[in-house]
Amino acid sequence: MSSKEDILKRYRANVKEQFDMPDLSDIAGVTYPDPLLQFINMTKSVGGNAIEVAKGRDINEIIRELYPEAKEIASNLSEVTIATRNPDNVSQASDLNGTDVGIIRGTFGVAENACIWIPQTMKEKAVMFISENLVILLSKSQIVNNMHEAYKRIEFNDYGYGTFISGPSKTADIAQVLVMGAQAARSATVLLLDESD
Amino acid sequence: MSTQHSKAAKAFLKNQTYAHWHDATFWAVRTKRDNMAYGLDEWEQLREKASQIKRHTITHLDKYLDQFATAAERNGCEVHWAKDAKEFNEIVYGILKNHNVKKMVKSKSMLTEECGMNPYLEAKGIEVVETDLGERIIQLKGQAPSHIVMPAIHLSHDDVGELFEEKGISNEKGNHDPTYLTYRARLSLRNEFLTADAGMTGGNFGIAETGDIVVCTNEGNADMSTSCPKLHIAAIGLEKIIPNYDCLAVFQRMLCRAGTGQPTTTYTSHFRKARPTADHMHIILVDNGRSEWIGNPQHWEVLKCIRCGSCMNTCPVYRRSGGYSYSYFIPGPIGINLGMLRNPQQHSGNVSACTLCLSCQTVCPVKLNLGDQIYQWRQQLDDFGTANPQKKLMCKAMSMVYGSPGIYNLGTSLAHWANYIPSPLMNCSLNPWAEGHNMMEFPKKPFHKMIKDYE
């Protein structure tokens, strides 16, 4: 007998009373009068930065102003013209090491916890984590209230990977002192774009 | 009469400064959790739903496991099933050997700890590098975790600073600033991520409908572990499977709020398959006792646990005795229960580490009745042959005294004569009631008499 059959057989023999799935449609998830404002405040409270970008402003200029020292900038987004590296074209993921600023795009944000859904849209997802500083482009009209709404919206493409990111990488593993920048991005800036027509 | 736990706790309490810090630190985490819980009107509703989802899922696991495995295979993953720790370790080694892996980076996984995977692989010549900062620290120190979410909480920044100096991770002698030490660890681990041949993650959740492995971290180490190496192995216990995203939303909202008092972990990552530039992804589903535990009429609900750690943060005994006072590798209320399911003979010493205050089950996000279960384990100690003979004798004596009003009244009216026994005799190490403080004084008039006189 295979281990799978063995495990399932033993489980079926042992399980006693069975319980029904509860109705989840009545969960009263938190909502906000101004989800965008809540998202911005929450982003700051988790150690990130959120900037509302006026319509027509060039994001490349803003990123240059935010990171004047940055030498290596990685992105595969067509609107990013200052990139020096493209995660679609590197020969291996580790070539993205040493990236000062990585620029990616999120699909929507979540007001309750500042999560942004980021499906993989590049060959090497390392750019989302290996970069010293992360810039996430997000349409400011795309903010949902809570994770219940968020999980109804997430979509995958053929890369088969996606992540919610909320703020920069952090740890408190040394004596419970909070430090930003554990193993992934040391800072996270969300550029909130006005993309309405 | 001391248990293994109380003896170990005594050693922990010798360093009072640290013991106070430990207590206050975890109470602060509990307070942060409260702020998060009170900040959501629906918190109690979420707990109830979470409990019901888990009750449903763990009593229909055969269906959900099958659904999960089918979905994951359709996504292109290879799914393995391990009956026990031995088979799990062999499967991991087999995969690593096939891919000629010399070094594997891994994110935190209590399951691999449970299975003793690291020592097994190291004995076979494979280097395993923990990448969660806390786990890395204790790995370098040759220690086991003292908390499931904050594994290096028993070490001060000076301890870590000295360790990093000794291991050549930091180069500024005497600089024990946590920010500096974290930065040095970042540089060292970055090098490990870039040179490892494989990355292993645990999984907080497996989604039956879609085959996703969902991993929650603050450091981003699970994502770093799977972004560069050519091979990803994910290992999860059977009970981590949940039906779908609607259920996941409930748990994602609670896991971190309950565990660390944050609104979310920084990363909530969904893995369905390998990167286009990597070999295909392996998922190992591990039983190791779980399919037996579901049949335990009193303790099957332990399988509801989502490993947030909130029960240990709030536990007055954990806070004042530390993770190493418990004989099982997972401490606190959940660890007491898991240890007893694993091996009651070996871990009975932990069931005394509970005041039955039930704070644990009051905060538990899946409403697991941890304290009630500890009480039930205590009733079974005699069956396991681990009941304390002195305590048994005392219980017999007490039932005799309390069962007979004559003996009871005689005893309470004579008790105050004990006050005349010279202090050195009374407050000596032979008297368990005089441990840590002086023996109490007995009142001249027993309570019953006082009430009668008052009336």
Chai-1 contact restraints between the chains, C-beta under 6 A:
chainA,res_idxA,chainB,res_idxB,connection_type,confidence,min_distance_angstrom,max_distance_angstrom,comment,restraint_id
A,S3,B,W81,contact,1.0,0.0,6.0,A-B,restraint_1
A,S3,B,K83,contact,1.0,0.0,6.0,A-B,restraint_2
A,K4,B,W81,contact,1.0,0.0,6.0,A-B,restraint_3
A,D6,B,K83,contact,1.0,0.0,6.0,A-B,restraint_4
A,I7,B,W81,contact,1.0,0.0,6.0,A-B,restraint_5
A,I7,B,D287,contact,1.0,0.0,6.0,A-B,restraint_6
A,I7,B,S291,contact,1.0,0.0,6.0,A-B,restraint_7
A,L8,B,D62,contact,1.0,0.0,6.0,A-B,restraint_8
A,R10,B,S291,contact,1.0,0.0,6.0,A-B,restraint_9
A,Y11,B,D62,contact,1.0,0.0,6.0,A-B,restraint_10
A,Y11,B,S291,contact,1.0,0.0,6.0,A-B,restraint_11
A,R12,B,D62,contact,1.0,0.0,6.0,A-B,restraint_12
A,N14,B,I294,contact,1.0,0.0,6.0,A-B,restraint_13
A,N14,B,G295,contact,1.0,0.0,6.0,A-B,restraint_14
A,V15,B,T59,contact,1.0,0.0,6.0,A-B,restraint_15
A,V15,B,I294,contact,1.0,0.0,6.0,A-B,restraint_16
A,Q18,B,T59,contact,1.0,0.0,6.0,A-B,restraint_17
A,F19,B,R55,contact,1.0,0.0,6.0,A-B,restraint_18
A,F19,B,H56,contact,1.0,0.0,6.0,A-B,restraint_19
A,F19,B,T59,contact,1.0,0.0,6.0,A-B,restraint_20
A,M21,B,H56,contact,1.0,0.0,6.0,A-B,restraint_21
A,P22,B,K49,contact,1.0,0.0,6.0,A-B,restraint_22
A,P22,B,Q52,contact,1.0,0.0,6.0,A-B,restraint_23
A,L24,B,D246,contact,1.0,0.0,6.0,A-B,restraint_24
A,A28,B,E42,contact,1.0,0.0,6.0,A-B,restraint_25
A,V30,B,L40,contact,1.0,0.0,6.0,A-B,restraint_26
A,A93,B,S227,contact,1.0,0.0,6.0,A-B,restraint_27
A,A93,B,C228,contact,1.0,0.0,6.0,A-B,restraint_28
A,S94,B,L194,contact,1.0,0.0,6.0,A-B,restraint_29
A,S94,B,C228,contact,1.0,0.0,6.0,A-B,restraint_30
A,N97,B,L194,contact,1.0,0.0,6.0,A-B,restraint_31
A,N113,B,P263,contact,1.0,0.0,6.0,A-B,restraint_32
A,N113,B,T264,contact,1.0,0.0,6.0,A-B,restraint_33
A,C115,B,T264,contact,1.0,0.0,6.0,A-B,restraint_34
A,K123,B,P276,contact,1.0,0.0,6.0,A-B,restraint_35
A,K125,B,S227,contact,1.0,0.0,6.0,A-B,restraint_36
A,A126,B,S227,contact,1.0,0.0,6.0,A-B,restraint_37
A,A126,B,C228,contact,1.0,0.0,6.0,A-B,restraint_38
A,F129,B,G220,contact,1.0,0.0,6.0,A-B,restraint_39
A,F129,B,D223,contact,1.0,0.0,6.0,A-B,restraint_40
A,F129,B,M224,contact,1.0,0.0,6.0,A-B,restraint_41
A,F129,B,S227,contact,1.0,0.0,6.0,A-B,restraint_42
A,M147,B,A249,contact,1.0,0.0,6.0,A-B,restraint_43
A,M147,B,Q252,contact,1.0,0.0,6.0,A-B,restraint_44
A,M147,B,R253,contact,1.0,0.0,6.0,A-B,restraint_45
A,H148,B,A249,contact,1.0,0.0,6.0,A-B,restraint_46
A,Y151,B,Y245,contact,1.0,0.0,6.0,A-B,restraint_47
A,Y151,B,L248,contact,1.0,0.0,6.0,A-B,restraint_48
A,Y151,B,A249,contact,1.0,0.0,6.0,A-B,restraint_49
A,G160,B,N75,contact,1.0,0.0,6.0,A-B,restraint_50
A,G160,B,R272,contact,1.0,0.0,6.0,A-B,restraint_51
A,G160,B,K273,contact,1.0,0.0,6.0,A-B,restraint_52
A,G162,B,H270,contact,1.0,0.0,6.0,A-B,restraint_53
A,T163,B,Y267,contact,1.0,0.0,6.0,A-B,restraint_54
A,T163,B,S269,contact,1.0,0.0,6.0,A-B,restraint_55
A,F164,B,T268,contact,1.0,0.0,6.0,A-B,restraint_56
A,S166,B,T264,contact,1.0,0.0,6.0,A-B,restraint_57
A,S166,B,T266,contact,1.0,0.0,6.0,A-B,restraint_58
A,G167,B,T266,contact,1.0,0.0,6.0,A-B,restraint_59
A,S169,B,E219,contact,1.0,0.0,6.0,A-B,restraint_60
A,S169,B,G220,contact,1.0,0.0,6.0,A-B,restraint_61
A,S169,B,T266,contact,1.0,0.0,6.0,A-B,restraint_62
A,K170,B,N218,contact,1.0,0.0,6.0,A-B,restraint_63
A,T171,B,L133,contact,1.0,0.0,6.0,A-B,restraint_64
A,T171,B,E219,contact,1.0,0.0,6.0,A-B,restraint_65
A,D173,B,L133,contact,1.0,0.0,6.0,A-B,restraint_66
A,D173,B,G134,contact,1.0,0.0,6.0,A-B,restraint_67
A,D173,B,A152,contact,1.0,0.0,6.0,A-B,restraint_68
A,I174,B,H157,contact,1.0,0.0,6.0,A-B,restraint_69
A,I174,B,V160,contact,1.0,0.0,6.0,A-B,restraint_70
A,I174,B,P178,contact,1.0,0.0,6.0,A-B,restraint_71
A,I174,B,L181,contact,1.0,0.0,6.0,A-B,restraint_72
A,A175,B,S156,contact,1.0,0.0,6.0,A-B,restraint_73
A,A175,B,H157,contact,1.0,0.0,6.0,A-B,restraint_74
A,A175,B,P178,contact,1.0,0.0,6.0,A-B,restraint_75
A,Q176,B,T25,contact,1.0,0.0,6.0,A-B,restraint_76
A,V177,B,P178,contact,1.0,0.0,6.0,A-B,restraint_77
A,V179,B,P178,contact,1.0,0.0,6.0,A-B,restraint_78
A,V179,B,T179,contact,1.0,0.0,6.0,A-B,restraint_79
A,V179,B,T182,contact,1.0,0.0,6.0,A-B,restraint_80
A,A182,B,L133,contact,1.0,0.0,6.0,A-B,restraint_81
A,A182,B,E219,contact,1.0,0.0,6.0,A-B,restraint_82
A,Q183,B,L189,contact,1.0,0.0,6.0,A-B,restraint_83
A,Q183,B,E219,contact,1.0,0.0,6.0,A-B,restraint_84
A,Q183,B,G220,contact,1.0,0.0,6.0,A-B,restraint_85
A,Q183,B,N221,contact,1.0,0.0,6.0,A-B,restraint_86
A,Q183,B,M224,contact,1.0,0.0,6.0,A-B,restraint_87
A,A184,B,G220,contact,1.0,0.0,6.0,A-B,restraint_88
